[in-house]
């Protein structure tokens, strides 16, 4: 296998490093001209790990007047090299990353001011040649970040130099305040004479162009009178593909590494796409783009998979990057803000059960209304937990994008269930092995259903068919040997669960399962129970006869399991032969 190829820039956000070290780069520079036409003041929200920081770093290198002589070296072979825009290398750029301010909410103002001081001093050093010799020294004598900004603004305008402001994670520490200190502290920060609001007041008159990126539109609304942005690109179809990778961009990446011999010949382009599509694809951020443009892959996840495949010769055992496993905490914080926790938790149960919900996306909203149901669903959309899957009149159908996000929902549910009643999930490891390799499914089902019984007996919150499904979804998803497919369509019907063998990682798996769960009301009669059981047996036999199913088993033995539950007690559980 050849080692002479471009490395994957996984986890790297320094554009100049990517180019100088000849790393693989997906070209997104065709969006620069669209941004210039769209307006001078731009704002974009995208989920975490969608390539925002690298894109902004590339934008800085393109517009920075200090990089004018390096333009061809940095952008050779990219779209913008042959289609330069009017403002190429025309600005002095101030690049701020508010994630570097820190999360100590008690020292937030002090840390923010220190960060602004450092960035302003770095700006003066970078552009010293454009100003009088005393410029940098005079700026150092000023001790407050806001005053430093005003000094830079006055000097630049007097000398006729246009300024470009890039703000990455503009909402990072304000979201920390909201999560840790609550709405009052957040309100004090972003309203009235709050220092963060004061800084935003001077941004617009100071800078000729501004772009800000973040993960939620809350802060922007609270700062509106201080910073009236011209265009929110978030749900604008012109910028739907600006971040993330389209399928064609992923295929081009795969072809490159196939051609240079970095991927084994037996691993095909289509097999990789089939492998990663259910896990990383299916994001759509603009209503007008749905059905007319390709859905987008999470770019960092694709790089994680490809770098593992190239470095080790095989796909990662865990399809979800371990560095993202704490993302469910973001979901938990969203749910637990304010006093609407139970309502929002029920919304999560509904989404997990059906895979989608219907809502209208709110472009901006203040923190005071974060607990509104529609705003909560909008936040799930902005955080990448939901994506556009269609329309229903004026409403959008918002669905779970992929298995990666579905696992985050399941992780949240597991944590929520464990808060109600402790469940030792590690004790499922052996039962999962027995089910997958020995065909002994009872220990697995007995343990999960006992956990459901114990949890529900403590608190009636999760009683009911819908929440039984959510419970089973969450705990079955822990089985490494299977890809859990809820509501899989077979023979024009939908089985409750299909445990699809994860054969590419665990080829030794010998048994697969269809599970049909039937929930009885607590006042159901014996006759009703018997009729329900008969119908369930007929249903699961119909699913098993589907021709499509046979192609998915990969030589494993299929088991048909029907479970009947009344309240939180198992009434009957049998394998149908």
C-alpha positions as a Python dict, from the first residue, in 0.01 Angstrom:
ca = {
    (1, 'X'): (0, 0, 0),
    (2, 'X'): (142, 341, -100),
    (3, 'X'): (223, 605, 161),
    (4, 'X'): (265, 885, -95),
    (5, 'X'): (-70, 1060, -60),
    (6, 'X'): (-234, 1360, 104),
    (7, 'X'): (-310, 1306, 473),
    (8, 'X'): (-664, 1355, 601),
    (9, 'X'): (-683, 1687, 794),
    (10, 'X'): (-889, 1532, 1073),
    (11, 'X'): (-924, 1773, 1366),
    (12, 'X'): (-718, 2047, 1196),
    (13, 'X'): (-870, 2392, 1150),
    (14, 'X'): (-556, 2580, 1034),
    (15, 'X'): (-600, 2636, 660),
    (16, 'X'): (-240, 2742, 600),
    (17, 'X'): (-117, 2427, 774),
    (18, 'X'): (-348, 2214, 560),
    (19, 'X'): (-211, 2370, 240),
    (20, 'X'): (155, 2383, 342),
    (21, 'X'): (150, 2019, 454),
    (22, 'X'): (-42, 1919, 141),
    (23, 'X'): (-334, 1766, 325),
    (24, 'X'): (-658, 1669, 151),
    (25, 'X'): (-902, 1958, 125),
    (26, 'X'): (-1259, 1976, -5),
    (27, 'X'): (-1288, 2300, -201),
    (28, 'X'): (-1557, 2534, -67),
    (29, 'X'): (-1417, 2858, -209),
    (30, 'X'): (-1694, 2886, -470),
    (31, 'X'): (-1910, 3021, -187),
    (32, 'X'): (-1690, 3329, -138),
    (33, 'X'): (-1846, 3513, -432),
    (34, 'X'): (-2196, 3421, -315),
    (35, 'X'): (-2117, 3564, 28),
    (36, 'X'): (-1988, 3889, -120),
    (37, 'X'): (-2307, 3928, -325),
    (38, 'X'): (-2527, 3839, -29),
    (39, 'X'): (-2419, 4129, 193),
    (40, 'X'): (-2157, 4282, 417),
    (41, 'X'): (-2288, 4140, 745),
    (42, 'X'): (-2345, 3766, 753),
    (43, 'X'): (-2443, 3512, 1013),
    (44, 'X'): (-2452, 3132, 999),
    (45, 'X'): (-2552, 2857, 1243),
    (46, 'X'): (-2434, 2500, 1189),
    (47, 'X'): (-2403, 2199, 1422),
    (48, 'X'): (-2076, 2118, 1592),
    (49, 'X'): (-1803, 1946, 1391),
    (50, 'X'): (-1922, 2066, 1053),
    (51, 'X'): (-1598, 2233, 949),
    (52, 'X'): (-1687, 2585, 1063),
    (53, 'X'): (-1346, 2676, 1205),
    (54, 'X'): (-1149, 2553, 902),
    (55, 'X'): (-1383, 2741, 669),
    (56, 'X'): (-1339, 3067, 863),
    (57, 'X'): (-962, 3016, 870),
    (58, 'X'): (-967, 2973, 493),
    (59, 'X'): (-1180, 3287, 463),
    (60, 'X'): (-925, 3480, 669),
    (61, 'X'): (-637, 3370, 444),
    (62, 'X'): (-836, 3475, 136),
    (63, 'X'): (-926, 3828, 252),
    (64, 'X'): (-614, 3910, 456),
    (65, 'X'): (-404, 4176, 283),
    (66, 'X'): (-95, 4024, 447),
    (67, 'X'): (-150, 3704, 247),
    (68, 'X'): (-167, 3878, -91),
    (69, 'X'): (173, 3752, -204),
    (70, 'X'): (86, 3399, -89),
    (71, 'X'): (-244, 3380, -275),
    (72, 'X'): (-134, 3141, -549),
    (73, 'X'): (53, 2919, -306),
    (74, 'X'): (-246, 2891, -73),
    (75, 'X'): (-527, 2864, -328),
    (76, 'X'): (-366, 2700, -630),
    (77, 'X'): (-600, 2442, -783),
    (78, 'X'): (-904, 2572, -595),
    (79, 'X'): (-1209, 2736, -751),
    (80, 'X'): (-1125, 3083, -626),
    (81, 'X'): (-777, 3076, -784),
    (82, 'X'): (-941, 3093, -1127),
    (83, 'X'): (-1238, 3302, -1012),
    (84, 'X'): (-1100, 3564, -770),
    (85, 'X'): (-1352, 3808, -630),
    (86, 'X'): (-1339, 4186, -607),
    (87, 'X'): (-1228, 4191, -244),
    (88, 'X'): (-953, 3927, -248),
    (89, 'X'): (-670, 4019, -4),
    (90, 'X'): (-823, 4361, 55),
    (91, 'X'): (-874, 4369, 432),
    (92, 'X'): (-704, 4381, 765),
    (93, 'X'): (-872, 4093, 947),
    (94, 'X'): (-957, 4058, 1314),
    (95, 'X'): (-1035, 3691, 1384),
    (96, 'X'): (-1205, 3615, 1717),
    (97, 'X'): (-1282, 3272, 1856),
    (98, 'X'): (-1504, 3309, 2161),
    (99, 'X'): (-1458, 2947, 2263),
    (100, 'X'): (-1117, 3063, 2389),
    (101, 'X'): (-1269, 3300, 2640),
    (102, 'X'): (-1323, 3008, 2874),
    (103, 'X'): (-1622, 2873, 3063),
    (104, 'X'): (-1562, 3030, 3405),
    (105, 'X'): (-1886, 3225, 3422),
    (106, 'X'): (-1785, 3399, 3747),
    (107, 'X'): (-1486, 3564, 3576),
    (108, 'X'): (-1645, 3601, 3236),
    (109, 'X'): (-1613, 3976, 3193),
    (110, 'X'): (-1250, 3972, 3305),
    (111, 'X'): (-1160, 3679, 3079),
    (112, 'X'): (-1345, 3828, 2783),
    (113, 'X'): (-1164, 4158, 2821),
    (114, 'X'): (-827, 3982, 2851),
    (115, 'X'): (-899, 3784, 2536),
    (116, 'X'): (-996, 4100, 2344),
    (117, 'X'): (-677, 4271, 2462),
    (118, 'X'): (-463, 3984, 2335),
    (119, 'X'): (-639, 3972, 1999),
    (120, 'X'): (-614, 4347, 1949),
    (121, 'X'): (-242, 4346, 2033),
    (122, 'X'): (-189, 4059, 1787),
    (123, 'X'): (-377, 4259, 1523),
    (124, 'X'): (-149, 4560, 1580),
    (125, 'X'): (160, 4341, 1546),
    (126, 'X'): (32, 4177, 1226),
    (127, 'X'): (-50, 4507, 1052),
    (128, 'X'): (216, 4733, 1205),
    (129, 'X'): (361, 4818, 864),
    (130, 'X'): (41, 4999, 766),
    (131, 'X'): (48, 5239, 1061),
    (132, 'X'): (285, 5485, 1227),
    (133, 'X'): (576, 5335, 1420),
    (134, 'X'): (409, 5424, 1750),
    (135, 'X'): (83, 5239, 1669),
    (136, 'X'): (154, 4908, 1842),
    (137, 'X'): (312, 5070, 2147),
    (138, 'X'): (23, 5313, 2190),
    (139, 'X'): (-224, 5027, 2166),
    (140, 'X'): (-37, 4834, 2435),
    (141, 'X'): (-81, 5124, 2675),
    (142, 'X'): (-460, 5087, 2652),
    (143, 'X'): (-580, 4835, 2908),
    (144, 'X'): (-940, 4757, 2811),
    (145, 'X'): (-1040, 4543, 2515),
    (146, 'X'): (-1326, 4770, 2413),
    (147, 'X'): (-1102, 5079, 2414),
    (148, 'X'): (-842, 4890, 2210),
    (149, 'X'): (-1109, 4810, 1951),
    (150, 'X'): (-1204, 5177, 1928),
    (151, 'X'): (-839, 5277, 1891),
    (152, 'X'): (-791, 5029, 1604),
    (153, 'X'): (-1111, 5148, 1441),
    (154, 'X'): (-1010, 5514, 1453),
    (155, 'X'): (-661, 5442, 1318),
    (156, 'X'): (-786, 5219, 1035),
    (157, 'X'): (-1055, 5460, 924),
    (158, 'X'): (-817, 5755, 935),
    (159, 'X'): (-570, 5565, 715),
    (160, 'X'): (-842, 5433, 482),
    (161, 'X'): (-796, 5064, 555),
    (162, 'X'): (-1112, 4849, 551),
    (163, 'X'): (-1150, 4596, 833),
    (164, 'X'): (-1299, 4245, 821),
    (165, 'X'): (-1430, 4080, 1140),
    (166, 'X'): (-1452, 3702, 1169),
    (167, 'X'): (-1617, 3563, 1482),
    (168, 'X'): (-1610, 3189, 1545),
    (169, 'X'): (-1841, 3039, 1810),
    (170, 'X'): (-1989, 3381, 1883),
    (171, 'X'): (-2242, 3217, 2120),
    (172, 'X'): (-2005, 2983, 2305),
    (173, 'X'): (-1964, 3146, 2643),
    (174, 'X'): (-2308, 3308, 2647),
    (175, 'X'): (-2457, 2961, 2609),
    (176, 'X'): (-2239, 2850, 2901),
    (177, 'X'): (-2386, 3132, 3110),
    (178, 'X'): (-2738, 3029, 3012),
    (179, 'X'): (-2672, 2664, 3099),
    (180, 'X'): (-2483, 2724, 3423),
    (181, 'X'): (-2620, 3046, 3570),
    (182, 'X'): (-2965, 3055, 3414),
    (183, 'X'): (-3174, 3308, 3228),
    (184, 'X'): (-3129, 3606, 3463),
    (185, 'X'): (-2749, 3604, 3440),
    (186, 'X'): (-2774, 3556, 3064),
    (187, 'X'): (-3020, 3848, 3040),
    (188, 'X'): (-2786, 4073, 3237),
    (189, 'X'): (-2502, 3985, 2999),
    (190, 'X'): (-2688, 4049, 2673),
    (191, 'X'): (-2935, 4326, 2761),
    (192, 'X'): (-2922, 4685, 2881),
    (193, 'X'): (-2567, 4775, 2974),
    (194, 'X'): (-2430, 4422, 2962),
    (195, 'X'): (-2066, 4431, 2849),
    (196, 'X'): (-2120, 4175, 2571),
    (197, 'X'): (-2397, 4386, 2426),
    (198, 'X'): (-2176, 4695, 2446),
    (199, 'X'): (-1905, 4525, 2240),
    (200, 'X'): (-2153, 4431, 1969),
    (201, 'X'): (-2271, 4791, 1945),
    (202, 'X'): (-1934, 4899, 1807),
    (203, 'X'): (-1886, 4608, 1566),
    (204, 'X'): (-2104, 4726, 1280),
    (205, 'X'): (-1969, 5083, 1237),
    (206, 'X'): (-1612, 4959, 1289),
    (207, 'X'): (-1596, 4680, 1030),
    (208, 'X'): (-1658, 4692, 657),
    (209, 'X'): (-1754, 4324, 653),
    (210, 'X'): (-1847, 4079, 928),
    (211, 'X'): (-1919, 3709, 939),
    (212, 'X'): (-2021, 3529, 1258),
    (213, 'X'): (-2067, 3155, 1305),
    (214, 'X'): (-2216, 2966, 1597),
    (215, 'X'): (-2441, 2675, 1690),
    (216, 'X'): (-2761, 2855, 1802),
    (217, 'X'): (-2933, 3185, 1718),
    (218, 'X'): (-3026, 3281, 2076),
    (219, 'X'): (-2755, 3535, 2148),
    (220, 'X'): (-2802, 3712, 1817),
    (221, 'X'): (-3164, 3793, 1892),
    (222, 'X'): (-3077, 3930, 2234),
    (223, 'X'): (-2811, 4155, 2077),
    (224, 'X'): (-3020, 4269, 1780),
    (225, 'X'): (-3040, 4636, 1866),
    (226, 'X'): (-2664, 4637, 1919),
    (227, 'X'): (-2587, 4451, 1599),
    (228, 'X'): (-2845, 4446, 1320),
    (229, 'X'): (-2725, 4172, 1093),
    (230, 'X'): (-2811, 4191, 723),
    (231, 'X'): (-2845, 3824, 636),
    (232, 'X'): (-2894, 3502, 825),
    (233, 'X'): (-2750, 3241, 591),
    (234, 'X'): (-2851, 2948, 812),
    (235, 'X'): (-3166, 2842, 627),
    (236, 'X'): (-3080, 3010, 296),
    (237, 'X'): (-3062, 2753, 14),
    (238, 'X'): (-2770, 2938, -148),
    (239, 'X'): (-2551, 2825, 143),
    (240, 'X'): (-2699, 2484, 222),
    (241, 'X'): (-2386, 2306, 94),
    (242, 'X'): (-2128, 2556, 220),
    (243, 'X'): (-2032, 2339, 520),
    (244, 'X'): (-2027, 1961, 538),
    (245, 'X'): (-1966, 1729, 241),
    (246, 'X'): (-2205, 1631, -36),
    (247, 'X'): (-2206, 1267, -145),
    (248, 'X'): (-2015, 1358, -462),
    (249, 'X'): (-1748, 1534, -254),
    (250, 'X'): (-1717, 1222, -37),
    (251, 'X'): (-1694, 1001, -346),
    (252, 'X'): (-1420, 1222, -490),
    (253, 'X'): (-1228, 1178, -166),
    (254, 'X'): (-1269, 800, -179),
    (255, 'X'): (-1162, 789, -546),
    (256, 'X'): (-849, 988, -471),
    (257, 'X'): (-740, 748, -197),
    (258, 'X'): (-830, 448, -411),
    (259, 'X'): (-621, 582, -699),
    (260, 'X'): (-313, 640, -483),
    (261, 'X'): (-343, 294, -330),
    (262, 'X'): (-426, 409, 24),
    (263, 'X'): (-739, 190, 37),
    (264, 'X'): (-735, -187, -18),
    (265, 'X'): (-859, -294, -363),
    (266, 'X'): (-1137, -508, -215),
    (267, 'X'): (-1285, -205, -36),
    (268, 'X'): (-1501, -38, -300),
    (269, 'X'): (-1627, 316, -331),
    (270, 'X'): (-1988, 200, -304),
    (271, 'X'): (-1918, -16, 0),
    (272, 'X'): (-1774, 284, 186),
    (273, 'X'): (-2072, 502, 93),
    (274, 'X'): (-2312, 227, 203),
    (275, 'X'): (-2121, 204, 529),
    (276, 'X'): (-2110, 572, 622),
    (277, 'X'): (-2433, 705, 472),
    (278, 'X'): (-2664, 578, 752),
    (279, 'X'): (-2429, 726, 1013),
    (280, 'X'): (-2311, 1064, 883),
    (281, 'X'): (-2542, 1175, 599),
    (282, 'X'): (-2890, 1324, 551),
    (283, 'X'): (-2850, 1682, 673),
    (284, 'X'): (-3056, 1949, 500),
    (285, 'X'): (-3062, 2304, 635),
    (286, 'X'): (-3284, 2487, 385),
    (287, 'X'): (-3644, 2407, 293),
    (288, 'X'): (-3589, 2498, -73),
    (289, 'X'): (-3293, 2258, -90),
    (290, 'X'): (-3487, 1951, 20),
    (291, 'X'): (-3535, 1717, -274),
    (292, 'X'): (-3349, 1946, -513),
    (293, 'X'): (-2994, 1929, -373),
    (294, 'X'): (-2794, 1644, -223),
    (295, 'X'): (-2809, 1601, 152),
    (296, 'X'): (-2491, 1679, 343),
    (297, 'X'): (-2253, 1455, 538),
    (298, 'X'): (-2101, 1560, 869),
    (299, 'X'): (-1750, 1645, 746),
    (300, 'X'): (-1562, 1569, 1068),
    (301, 'X'): (-1726, 1227, 1094),
    (302, 'X'): (-1628, 1144, 736),
    (303, 'X'): (-1269, 1248, 810),
    (304, 'X'): (-1270, 1035, 1125),
    (305, 'X'): (-1384, 729, 928),
    (306, 'X'): (-1150, 785, 633),
    (307, 'X'): (-843, 854, 846),
    (308, 'X'): (-904, 532, 1041),
    (309, 'X'): (-961, 333, 721),
    (310, 'X'): (-642, 468, 562),
    (311, 'X'): (-422, 444, 872),
    (312, 'X'): (-530, 98, 990),
    (313, 'X'): (-660, -66, 673),
    (314, 'X'): (-1006, -122, 819),
    (315, 'X'): (-1309, 81, 923),
    (316, 'X'): (-1337, 204, 1283),
    (317, 'X'): (-1502, -38, 1522),
    (318, 'X'): (-1703, 251, 1657),
    (319, 'X'): (-1881, 439, 1381),
    (320, 'X'): (-1934, 733, 1615),
    (321, 'X'): (-1617, 929, 1688),
    (322, 'X'): (-1548, 873, 2062),
    (323, 'X'): (-1470, 1246, 2091),
    (324, 'X'): (-1840, 1320, 2032),
    (325, 'X'): (-1978, 1089, 2298),
    (326, 'X'): (-2037, 1373, 2539),
    (327, 'X'): (-2261, 1554, 2291),
    (328, 'X'): (-2569, 1416, 2465),
    (329, 'X'): (-2489, 1658, 2747),
    (330, 'X'): (-2579, 1942, 2511),
    (331, 'X'): (-2917, 1780, 2460),
    (332, 'X'): (-2961, 1732, 2835),
    (333, 'X'): (-2883, 2101, 2895),
    (334, 'X'): (-3141, 2206, 2638),
    (335, 'X'): (-3405, 1988, 2799),
    (336, 'X'): (-3338, 2098, 3155),
    (337, 'X'): (-3326, 2476, 3108),
    (338, 'X'): (-3620, 2647, 3278),
    (339, 'X'): (-3927, 2474, 3417),
    (340, 'X'): (-4054, 2278, 3116),
    (341, 'X'): (-3831, 1972, 3154),
    (342, 'X'): (-4110, 1712, 3154),
    (343, 'X'): (-4275, 1855, 2842),
    (344, 'X'): (-3948, 1869, 2651),
    (345, 'X'): (-3854, 1520, 2768),
    (346, 'X'): (-4184, 1393, 2629),
    (347, 'X'): (-4100, 1564, 2300),
    (348, 'X'): (-3775, 1364, 2294),
    (349, 'X'): (-3965, 1039, 2359),
    (350, 'X'): (-4199, 1122, 2071),
    (351, 'X'): (-3909, 1198, 1835),
    (352, 'X'): (-3724, 879, 1929),
    (353, 'X'): (-4039, 672, 1877),
    (354, 'X'): (-4147, 815, 1539),
    (355, 'X'): (-3813, 949, 1413),
    (356, 'X'): (-3960, 1291, 1330),
    (357, 'X'): (-4180, 1580, 1437),
    (358, 'X'): (-4353, 1872, 1265),
    (359, 'X'): (-4272, 2234, 1347),
    (360, 'X'): (-4190, 2576, 1207),
    (361, 'X'): (-3827, 2683, 1243),
    (362, 'X'): (-3778, 3014, 1422),
    (363, 'X'): (-3484, 3208, 1281),
    (364, 'X'): (-3419, 3402, 1600),
    (365, 'X'): (-3558, 3395, 1951),
    (366, 'X'): (-3456, 3546, 2284),
    (367, 'X'): (-3342, 3335, 2577),
    (368, 'X'): (-3664, 3419, 2761),
    (369, 'X'): (-3860, 3210, 2511),
    (370, 'X'): (-3617, 2917, 2495),
    (371, 'X'): (-3865, 2704, 2688),
    (372, 'X'): (-4139, 2750, 2424),
    (373, 'X'): (-4211, 2418, 2256),
    (374, 'X'): (-4150, 2543, 1900),
    (375, 'X'): (-3825, 2709, 2004),
    (376, 'X'): (-3706, 2389, 2169),
    (377, 'X'): (-3764, 2197, 1845),
    (378, 'X'): (-3588, 2477, 1655),
    (379, 'X'): (-3289, 2440, 1885),
    (380, 'X'): (-3279, 2066, 1815),
    (381, 'X'): (-3263, 2160, 1446),
    (382, 'X'): (-2981, 2411, 1495),
    (383, 'X'): (-2783, 2166, 1708),
    (384, 'X'): (-2808, 1906, 1428),
    (385, 'X'): (-3036, 1678, 1630),
    (386, 'X'): (-3311, 1720, 1370),
    (387, 'X'): (-3295, 1801, 1001),
    (388, 'X'): (-3538, 1888, 722),
    (389, 'X'): (-3710, 1580, 579),
    (390, 'X'): (-4011, 1734, 405),
    (391, 'X'): (-4304, 1968, 456),
    (392, 'X'): (-4661, 1957, 582),
    (393, 'X'): (-4833, 2275, 472),
    (394, 'X'): (-4648, 2564, 635),
    (395, 'X'): (-4467, 2327, 873),
    (396, 'X'): (-4144, 2139, 821),
    (397, 'X'): (-4106, 1768, 879),
    (398, 'X'): (-3797, 1748, 1098),
    (399, 'X'): (-3640, 1405, 1134),
    (400, 'X'): (-3342, 1242, 1305),
    (401, 'X'): (-3064, 1273, 1046),
    (402, 'X'): (-2871, 950, 1100),
    (403, 'X'): (-2755, 678, 1338),
    (404, 'X'): (-2489, 902, 1489),
    (405, 'X'): (-2751, 1147, 1612),
    (406, 'X'): (-2991, 868, 1704),
    (407, 'X'): (-2723, 731, 1939),
    (408, 'X'): (-2708, 1072, 2108),
    (409, 'X'): (-3081, 1056, 2173),
    (410, 'X'): (-3042, 703, 2309),
    (411, 'X'): (-2755, 812, 2534),
    (412, 'X'): (-2975, 1084, 2676),
    (413, 'X'): (-3260, 840, 2737),
    (414, 'X'): (-3030, 592, 2910),
    (415, 'X'): (-2901, 865, 3141),
    (416, 'X'): (-3259, 979, 3210),
    (417, 'X'): (-3372, 625, 3289),
    (418, 'X'): (-3075, 571, 3518),
    (419, 'X'): (-3163, 883, 3714),
    (420, 'X'): (-3503, 725, 3782),
    (421, 'X'): (-3359, 384, 3874),
    (422, 'X'): (-2993, 269, 3857),
    (423, 'X'): (-2925, 24, 3573),
    (424, 'X'): (-2586, -148, 3537),
    (425, 'X'): (-2556, -139, 3159),
    (426, 'X'): (-2217, -317, 3171),
    (427, 'X'): (-2399, -633, 3276),
    (428, 'X'): (-2547, -649, 2925),
    (429, 'X'): (-2211, -725, 2764),
    (430, 'X'): (-2231, -1103, 2815),
    (431, 'X'): (-2604, -1128, 2723),
    (432, 'X'): (-2533, -936, 2401),
    (433, 'X'): (-2256, -1184, 2318),
    (434, 'X'): (-2484, -1479, 2392),
    (435, 'X'): (-2756, -1342, 2166),
    (436, 'X'): (-2522, -1259, 1877),
    (437, 'X'): (-2294, -1564, 1873),
    (438, 'X'): (-2489, -1836, 2052),
    (439, 'X'): (-2848, -1753, 1962),
    (440, 'X'): (-2939, -1739, 2332),
    (441, 'X'): (-3152, -1425, 2332),
    (442, 'X'): (-3335, -1467, 2664),
    (443, 'X'): (-3065, -1324, 2896),
    (444, 'X'): (-3054, -1008, 2685),
    (445, 'X'): (-3431, -963, 2674),
    (446, 'X'): (-3482, -1062, 3037),
    (447, 'X'): (-3228, -805, 3157),
    (448, 'X'): (-3366, -515, 2946),
    (449, 'X'): (-3728, -593, 3031),
    (450, 'X'): (-3650, -626, 3402),
    (451, 'X'): (-3479, -285, 3385),
    (452, 'X'): (-3792, -148, 3218),
    (453, 'X'): (-4007, -301, 3492),
    (454, 'X'): (-3791, -163, 3773),
    (455, 'X'): (-3766, 183, 3623),
    (456, 'X'): (-4136, 211, 3544),
    (457, 'X'): (-4236, 74, 3881),
    (458, 'X'): (-4047, 362, 4043),
    (459, 'X'): (-4197, 625, 3817),
    (460, 'X'): (-4496, 598, 3587),
    (461, 'X'): (-4352, 856, 3349),
    (462, 'X'): (-4233, 601, 3093),
    (463, 'X'): (-4533, 370, 3104),
    (464, 'X'): (-4700, 324, 2767),
    (465, 'X'): (-4624, 169, 2430),
    (466, 'X'): (-4449, 474, 2291),
    (467, 'X'): (-4208, 500, 2581),
    (468, 'X'): (-4155, 123, 2599),
    (469, 'X'): (-4026, 152, 2243),
    (470, 'X'): (-3794, 435, 2345),
    (471, 'X'): (-3660, 230, 2635),
    (472, 'X'): (-3595, -73, 2413),
    (473, 'X'): (-3437, 147, 2145),
    (474, 'X'): (-3197, 302, 2392),
    (475, 'X'): (-3075, -23, 2549),
    (476, 'X'): (-3066, -235, 2234),
    (477, 'X'): (-2847, 34, 2077),
    (478, 'X'): (-2576, -59, 2328),
    (479, 'X'): (-2525, -396, 2153),
    (480, 'X'): (-2206, -362, 1948),
    (481, 'X'): (-2290, -664, 1731),
    (482, 'X'): (-2599, -507, 1576),
    (483, 'X'): (-2724, -204, 1394),
    (484, 'X'): (-3065, -150, 1551),
    (485, 'X'): (-3327, -62, 1290),
    (486, 'X'): (-3658, 45, 1446),
    (487, 'X'): (-3969, 55, 1229),
    (488, 'X'): (-3801, -128, 941),
    (489, 'X'): (-4043, -188, 652),
    (490, 'X'): (-4096, -551, 554),
    (491, 'X'): (-4386, -683, 343),
    (492, 'X'): (-4568, -347, 354),
    (493, 'X'): (-4556, -341, 732),
    (494, 'X'): (-4320, -205, 995),
    (495, 'X'): (-4155, -434, 1247),
    (496, 'X'): (-4075, -285, 1586),
    (497, 'X'): (-3705, -375, 1579),
    (498, 'X'): (-3471, -549, 1340),
    (499, 'X'): (-3130, -631, 1489),
    (500, 'X'): (-2920, -610, 1173),
    (501, 'X'): (-2582, -787, 1203),
    (502, 'X'): (-2291, -544, 1217),
    (503, 'X'): (-2102, -791, 1002),
    (504, 'X'): (-1834, -555, 868),
    (505, 'X'): (-1700, -507, 1221),
    (506, 'X'): (-1809, -838, 1376),
    (507, 'X'): (-1824, -1096, 1094),
    (508, 'X'): (-1856, -1373, 1353),
    (509, 'X'): (-2215, -1273, 1440),
    (510, 'X'): (-2429, -1580, 1376),
    (511, 'X'): (-2779, -1472, 1481),
    (512, 'X'): (-3012, -1187, 1388),
    (513, 'X'): (-3350, -1088, 1531),
    (514, 'X'): (-3687, -934, 1456),
    (515, 'X'): (-3859, -815, 1773),
    (516, 'X'): (-4228, -741, 1789),
    (517, 'X'): (-4345, -565, 2105),
    (518, 'X'): (-4710, -558, 2202),
    (519, 'X'): (-4836, -337, 2480),
    (520, 'X'): (-5157, -418, 2668),
    (521, 'X'): (-5352, -161, 2863),
    (522, 'X'): (-5368, -237, 3233),
    (523, 'X'): (-5741, -317, 3210),
    (524, 'X'): (-5710, -546, 2904),
    (525, 'X'): (-5899, -878, 2925),
    (526, 'X'): (-5759, -1224, 2865),
    (527, 'X'): (-5947, -1245, 2535),
    (528, 'X'): (-5795, -916, 2420),
    (529, 'X'): (-5450, -1041, 2515),
    (530, 'X'): (-5500, -1365, 2320),
    (531, 'X'): (-5623, -1181, 2010),
    (532, 'X'): (-5331, -938, 2025),
    (533, 'X'): (-5084, -1226, 2051),
    (534, 'X'): (-5236, -1407, 1751),
    (535, 'X'): (-5212, -1090, 1543),
    (536, 'X'): (-4851, -1032, 1650),
    (537, 'X'): (-4749, -1386, 1548),
    (538, 'X'): (-4910, -1339, 1206),
    (539, 'X'): (-4737, -1001, 1164),
    (540, 'X'): (-4389, -1122, 1247),
    (541, 'X'): (-4420, -1423, 1016),
    (542, 'X'): (-4516, -1185, 735),
    (543, 'X'): (-4208, -971, 803),
    (544, 'X'): (-3984, -1279, 796),
    (545, 'X'): (-4114, -1377, 452),
    (546, 'X'): (-3997, -1053, 292),
    (547, 'X'): (-3739, -1118, 17),
    (548, 'X'): (-3549, -801, 102),
    (549, 'X'): (-3485, -934, 450),
    (550, 'X'): (-3292, -1235, 322),
    (551, 'X'): (-3031, -1010, 159),
    (552, 'X'): (-2967, -836, 493),
    (553, 'X'): (-2901, -1142, 710),
    (554, 'X'): (-2549, -1217, 579),
    (555, 'X'): (-2584, -1584, 655),
    (556, 'X'): (-2707, -1540, 1013),
    (557, 'X'): (-2992, -1739, 1161),
    (558, 'X'): (-3305, -1527, 1199),
    (559, 'X'): (-3503, -1542, 1525),
    (560, 'X'): (-3857, -1405, 1554),
    (561, 'X'): (-3934, -1283, 1906),
    (562, 'X'): (-4274, -1160, 2022),
    (563, 'X'): (-4306, -984, 2357),
    (564, 'X'): (-4634, -890, 2523),
    (565, 'X'): (-4630, -642, 2810),
    (566, 'X'): (-4912, -525, 3035),
    (567, 'X'): (-4834, -214, 3234),
    (568, 'X'): (-4472, -282, 3319),
    (569, 'X'): (-4493, -661, 3348),
    (570, 'X'): (-4404, -915, 3080),
    (571, 'X'): (-4712, -1128, 3013),
    (572, 'X'): (-4564, -1351, 2745),
    (573, 'X'): (-4237, -1374, 2550),
    (574, 'X'): (-4168, -1647, 2297),
    (575, 'X'): (-3968, -1724, 1986),
    (576, 'X'): (-4193, -1793, 1688),
    (577, 'X'): (-4063, -2077, 1475),
}
